[in-house]
Amino acid sequence: MFFDEMLHFFGQMASQTGLAQFWWGNVLMIAVGVSMILLAVIKKYEPLLLVGIGFSCIISNVPGSDLTLPGGLFHYAYEGVQLLILPPLIFFGVGAMTDFGPMIANPKLVILGAAAHLGIFVALIGAKLLGFTIYEAGAIGIIGGADGPMAIFMTMKLAPHLLPQISVAAYSYMALMPLIQPPVMRLLTTKRERQIRMKQMRTVSRVERIAFPIVIGIVVNLLLPPVAPLITMLMLGNLFKEVLVTERLAKAAANEVMNVVIVILTIAIGSTMGADKFLTGSTIEIIGLGLVAFVFGTGSGVIGAKIMNLFLEEKINPLLGSAGIASVPIAARVAHVVALQDDPENFLIYHAMGPNLAGVFGTALSGGIMLALLQ
């Protein structure tokens, strides 16, 4: 009798907690969150992103938690994404940390920023063939640009219900680029091509550095108004850096503002990864299409560089083409590391930043065209 009463008592207590709603999907998503944290801690893959996303994913899959409900802490973090406040602020901080000198000094490498975006359109076509709407396909395709804030921006404009899958795919593959890109790069190049050394670039004047963000800001607002909020803030952050009279603002944008926004953004992304929304057939398709987009983008960038070499007397290292993917500076760093493996004195990082930064504009151009056609 006593034990029956105790079992009944504990059963009632359990029914009033989250234990009653716990199911295998929650366990699986908690494991995903833990895996993200382990990748960040053990492999050092984008820890600033994966730790926050992973932890928020874990908490969001604990039944009974009200953090993701309207009025909860995670809900307000998501509002910053939904209202498209956080992506432009991320671009603002990135601009304050970015040196556009390599792109200005060697403008022909901008072509590689376009060549490496084939993956966007491959993923878009693939998504349409799988039965997604044209709006959903456009949002999925932008994963191939490897630009997290742009992926969020485009998704909220075209298919906000796919934000969990697309944001997680974009940021996860960005973190895994050191694993995804090198095999593709080696497959498409010879050792001799990977050992090509680049000549030292010319010095970019201060006038050029200051004029660049102003001119780009004008051009983007004239020709690509749908993505103007992102590029405008990118250029403002860069202008603060280059004028040399607003050092305090540039440092704040690159440090305090950026750090706070990253915390809120990662919480917002992780909070959308509830098992009930995330564990669907479309999630597997989107994750797969994201991988295809990254592989095709890397390959098309390398092949684009090899095609350019057919017309250039002074050859460029084809590895620079892989850096045309917009993930700054991860893609440039991967190209540099792969080059060092075949020639320990072949330093490509500064040259790779040219197409890498051009990739940011390439993704913005692709996104702007999509938004202009679909909205």
C-alpha positions in Angstrom: 0.0 0.0 0.0 2.8 2.4 1.0 4.8 1.7 -2.2 1.7 2.1 -4.4 1.0 5.5 -2.8 4.7 6.5 -3.3 4.6 5.4 -7.0 1.4 7.4 -7.5 2.9 10.4 -5.8 6.0 10.4 -7.9 3.9 9.7 -11.0 1.9 12.8 -10.4 5.0 14.8 -9.8 6.6 13.6 -13.1 3.4 14.4 -15.0 3.7 18.1 -13.8 7.3 18.3 -15.1 8.9 18.2 -18.6 9.6 14.5 -18.1 6.1 13.6 -19.3 6.8 15.3 -22.7 10.3 13.9 -23.2 10.6 11.8 -26.4 13.4 10.3 -28.5 13.5 13.4 -30.7 14.5 15.6 -27.8 17.3 13.1 -26.9 18.6 13.2 -30.5 18.6 17.0 -30.7 20.3 17.2 -27.3 23.0 14.9 -28.7 23.3 17.2 -31.7 23.8 20.2 -29.4 26.5 18.3 -27.4 28.2 17.3 -30.7 28.4 21.0 -31.7 30.0 21.9 -28.4 32.5 19.0 -28.7 33.5 20.1 -32.2 34.1 23.6 -30.9 36.1 22.5 -27.9 38.1 19.5 -29.3 38.5 20.5 -33.0 38.3 24.3 -32.5 35.7 24.5 -35.3 34.2 28.0 -35.1 33.8 27.9 -31.2 32.3 31.4 -31.1 29.3 30.1 -33.1 29.0 26.4 -32.2 29.2 26.7 -28.4 26.2 29.1 -28.2 24.2 27.3 -30.9 24.9 23.9 -29.3 23.9 25.0 -25.8 20.7 26.7 -26.9 19.8 23.6 -28.9 20.2 21.5 -25.8 18.1 23.8 -23.6 15.4 24.2 -26.3 14.9 20.4 -26.3 14.4 20.1 -22.5 10.6 19.8 -22.2 9.1 22.2 -19.7 11.4 25.0 -20.4 9.6 28.2 -21.3 12.6 30.1 -22.6 11.5 29.7 -26.2 7.9 30.6 -25.6 6.6 34.2 -26.1 8.0 36.3 -23.3 10.9 33.9 -22.7 14.6 34.9 -23.0 15.3 32.9 -26.1 12.1 34.3 -27.7 13.4 37.8 -27.5 16.8 36.8 -29.0 14.9 35.3 -31.9 13.0 38.6 -32.3 16.3 40.2 -33.3 16.6 37.7 -36.1 12.9 37.9 -37.1 13.1 41.7 -37.3 16.3 41.5 -39.3 18.3 43.6 -36.8 21.1 41.1 -36.0 22.4 40.3 -39.5 23.2 43.9 -40.4 24.9 44.3 -37.1 27.1 41.3 -37.8 28.1 42.9 -41.1 28.8 46.1 -39.2 31.3 44.3 -37.0 32.8 42.3 -39.9 33.4 45.6 -41.8 35.3 47.1 -38.9 37.6 44.0 -38.9 38.1 43.7 -42.6 40.9 45.0 -44.8 39.7 45.3 -48.4 43.2 46.1 -49.5 43.8 42.7 -51.2 40.6 43.1 -53.3 41.4 46.7 -54.3 45.1 45.8 -55.1 44.3 42.9 -57.4 40.7 43.5 -58.8 41.0 40.6 -61.3 40.6 38.2 -58.4 37.1 39.5 -57.9 36.1 37.2 -60.8 36.8 34.2 -58.5 34.3 35.6 -56.0 31.7 35.1 -58.8 33.0 31.8 -60.0 32.7 30.2 -56.6 29.0 30.8 -56.4 27.8 28.1 -58.7 26.8 26.1 -55.6 24.0 28.6 -54.9 22.3 27.9 -58.2 23.0 24.2 -58.0 21.3 24.0 -54.6 18.4 26.2 -55.8 17.7 23.9 -58.8 18.1 20.8 -56.6 15.7 22.2 -54.1 13.1 23.0 -56.8 13.5 19.4 -58.2 12.9 18.0 -54.7 9.5 19.8 -54.5 10.3 23.0 -52.6 8.6 26.2 -53.7 10.7 28.7 -55.6 10.8 30.9 -52.5 12.1 28.0 -50.3 14.5 27.0 -53.1 15.9 30.5 -53.2 16.5 30.6 -49.4 18.1 27.1 -49.5 20.3 28.0 -52.4 21.9 30.9 -50.6 23.5 28.4 -48.2 26.1 27.9 -51.0 27.4 31.4 -50.4 28.7 30.4 -47.0 27.6 33.7 -45.5 25.6 33.1 -42.3 24.0 36.5 -41.9 23.1 36.7 -45.6 21.5 33.2 -45.3 19.5 34.4 -42.3 18.5 37.6 -44.1 17.4 35.8 -47.2 15.5 33.1 -45.3 13.5 35.6 -43.3 12.6 37.4 -46.5 11.6 34.3 -48.5 10.9 31.3 -46.3 11.0 32.2 -42.5 9.7 28.7 -41.5 12.9 27.2 -42.8 15.2 29.3 -40.6 16.2 26.5 -38.2 17.4 24.2 -41.0 19.0 26.8 -43.2 20.8 28.7 -40.5 22.1 25.5 -38.9 23.2 24.2 -42.3 25.0 27.4 -43.2 26.9 27.9 -39.9 27.7 24.1 -39.5 29.2 23.9 -43.0 31.1 27.1 -42.5 32.6 25.5 -39.4 33.4 22.3 -41.3 35.0 24.0 -44.3 38.5 22.8 -43.2 37.2 19.3 -43.7 34.9 19.8 -46.8 37.1 22.0 -49.0 40.6 20.4 -49.1 39.6 17.1 -50.8 37.8 19.0 -53.5 40.7 21.4 -54.0 43.3 18.6 -54.3 41.1 16.6 -56.6 40.9 19.5 -59.1 44.5 20.7 -59.0 48.0 19.2 -59.5 50.8 19.6 -57.0 52.6 21.9 -59.4 49.5 24.2 -59.6 49.2 24.3 -55.8 52.8 25.4 -55.6 52.3 28.5 -57.8 53.6 31.5 -55.9 51.9 34.9 -56.1 53.8 38.2 -56.6 53.6 40.8 -53.8 50.7 43.1 -54.3 50.9 46.8 -54.7 50.4 49.1 -51.8 46.8 50.5 -51.6 46.6 54.2 -50.8 44.6 55.6 -47.9 42.4 57.6 -50.4 41.5 54.3 -52.1 40.7 52.7 -48.8 38.4 55.5 -47.7 36.7 55.9 -51.1 36.0 52.2 -51.4 33.2 51.9 -48.8 31.7 55.1 -49.8 31.5 54.1 -53.5 30.3 50.6 -52.8 27.6 52.0 -50.4 26.3 54.2 -53.2 26.4 51.5 -55.9 24.7 48.9 -53.7 21.9 51.2 -52.6 21.3 52.2 -56.2 21.4 48.8 -57.8 20.7 46.2 -55.1 18.3 47.9 -52.6 17.0 44.5 -51.3 20.3 43.7 -49.7 21.4 47.3 -49.0 21.0 47.0 -45.2 23.7 44.3 -45.0 26.3 45.9 -47.3 25.6 49.4 -46.0 26.5 48.3 -42.5 29.5 46.4 -43.8 30.8 49.5 -45.5 30.0 51.7 -42.5 32.1 49.5 -40.2 34.9 49.5 -42.7 34.8 53.3 -43.1 35.1 53.6 -39.3 38.3 51.5 -39.6 39.9 53.2 -42.5 39.4 56.9 -41.7 41.7 56.6 -38.7 39.8 59.2 -36.7 37.1 56.9 -35.3 39.3 54.3 -33.8 37.1 54.0 -30.7 34.0 53.3 -32.8 35.8 50.8 -35.0 37.1 48.9 -32.0 33.7 48.9 -30.4 32.1 47.5 -33.6 34.7 44.8 -34.0 34.7 43.8 -30.3 31.9 44.8 -27.9 29.1 45.1 -30.5 30.2 42.0 -32.4 30.6 39.9 -29.2 27.1 40.8 -27.9 25.5 40.2 -31.3 27.2 36.8 -31.7 25.8 35.7 -28.3 22.3 36.8 -29.2 22.5 35.4 -32.7 23.7 32.0 -31.6 21.0 31.8 -28.9 18.4 32.7 -31.5 19.6 30.0 -34.0 19.9 27.3 -31.3 16.5 28.1 -29.9 14.8 27.2 -33.2 16.2 23.7 -33.2 13.4 22.1 -31.2 12.9 18.5 -32.2 9.3 19.0 -33.2 10.3 21.6 -35.9 13.8 20.3 -36.8 13.3 16.6 -37.2 11.5 16.5 -40.5 12.2 15.1 -43.9 12.9 18.5 -45.3 15.7 19.0 -42.8 17.7 16.1 -44.3 17.1 17.4 -47.8 18.3 20.9 -46.8 21.4 19.6 -45.0 22.2 17.5 -48.1 21.7 20.4 -50.5 23.9 22.6 -48.3 26.8 20.1 -48.6 26.3 19.8 -52.4 26.3 23.6 -52.6 29.6 23.9 -50.7 31.3 21.2 -52.8 30.1 22.8 -56.1 31.1 26.3 -55.0 34.6 25.2 -54.0 35.0 23.3 -57.3 33.7 26.0 -59.5 36.0 28.5 -57.9 39.1 26.4 -58.5 38.0 25.6 -62.1 37.3 29.3 -62.6 40.9 30.1 -61.6 42.3 27.5 -63.9 40.2 28.9 -66.8 41.6 32.4 -66.0 45.2 31.0 -66.2 44.5 30.1 -69.9 44.5 33.8 -70.6 47.0 35.1 -68.1 50.8 35.4 -68.6 51.3 35.6 -64.9 49.5 32.5 -63.5 47.5 32.6 -60.3 47.3 29.7 -57.8 44.0 27.9 -58.5 43.6 27.4 -54.7 42.6 31.0 -54.6 39.4 30.1 -56.4 38.2 28.1 -53.5 38.5 31.2 -51.3 35.7 32.9 -53.5 33.2 31.3 -51.1 32.0 34.2 -48.8 33.0 32.8 -45.4 35.5 35.4 -44.3 38.3 34.5 -43.4 37.7 30.8 -43.1 37.9 30.1 -46.9 41.0 32.2 -47.3 42.6 30.4 -44.4 41.8 27.0 -45.8 43.4 27.9 -49.2 46.5 29.1 -47.4 46.8 26.0 -45.3 46.4 23.6 -48.3 49.1 25.6 -50.2 51.5 25.3 -47.2 51.2 21.6 -47.2 52.9 21.4 -50.7 55.2 24.4 -50.2 55.9 25.6 -46.6 57.0 29.0 -47.9 54.0 29.6 -50.1 52.0 32.2 -48.2 48.6 32.7 -49.9 46.5 34.2 -47.1 46.7 37.8 -48.1 46.1 37.0 -51.8 43.2 34.6 -50.9 41.5 37.4 -49.0 40.8 39.2 -52.3 38.5 36.6 -53.7 37.2 35.8 -50.2 36.0 39.3 -49.8 34.7 39.4 -53.4 32.6 36.4 -52.4 30.7 38.5 -49.9 29.6 40.8 -52.7 28.9 37.8 -54.9 26.6 36.4 -52.4 24.9 39.8 -51.9 24.5 40.1 -55.7 23.0 36.7 -55.9 20.7 37.4 -53.0 19.7 40.8 -54.4 18.8 39.3 -57.8 16.7 36.6 -56.1 14.8 39.1 -53.9 14.2 41.4 -56.9 12.8 38.6 -58.9 10.8 36.8 -56.2 9.4 39.6 -54.1 
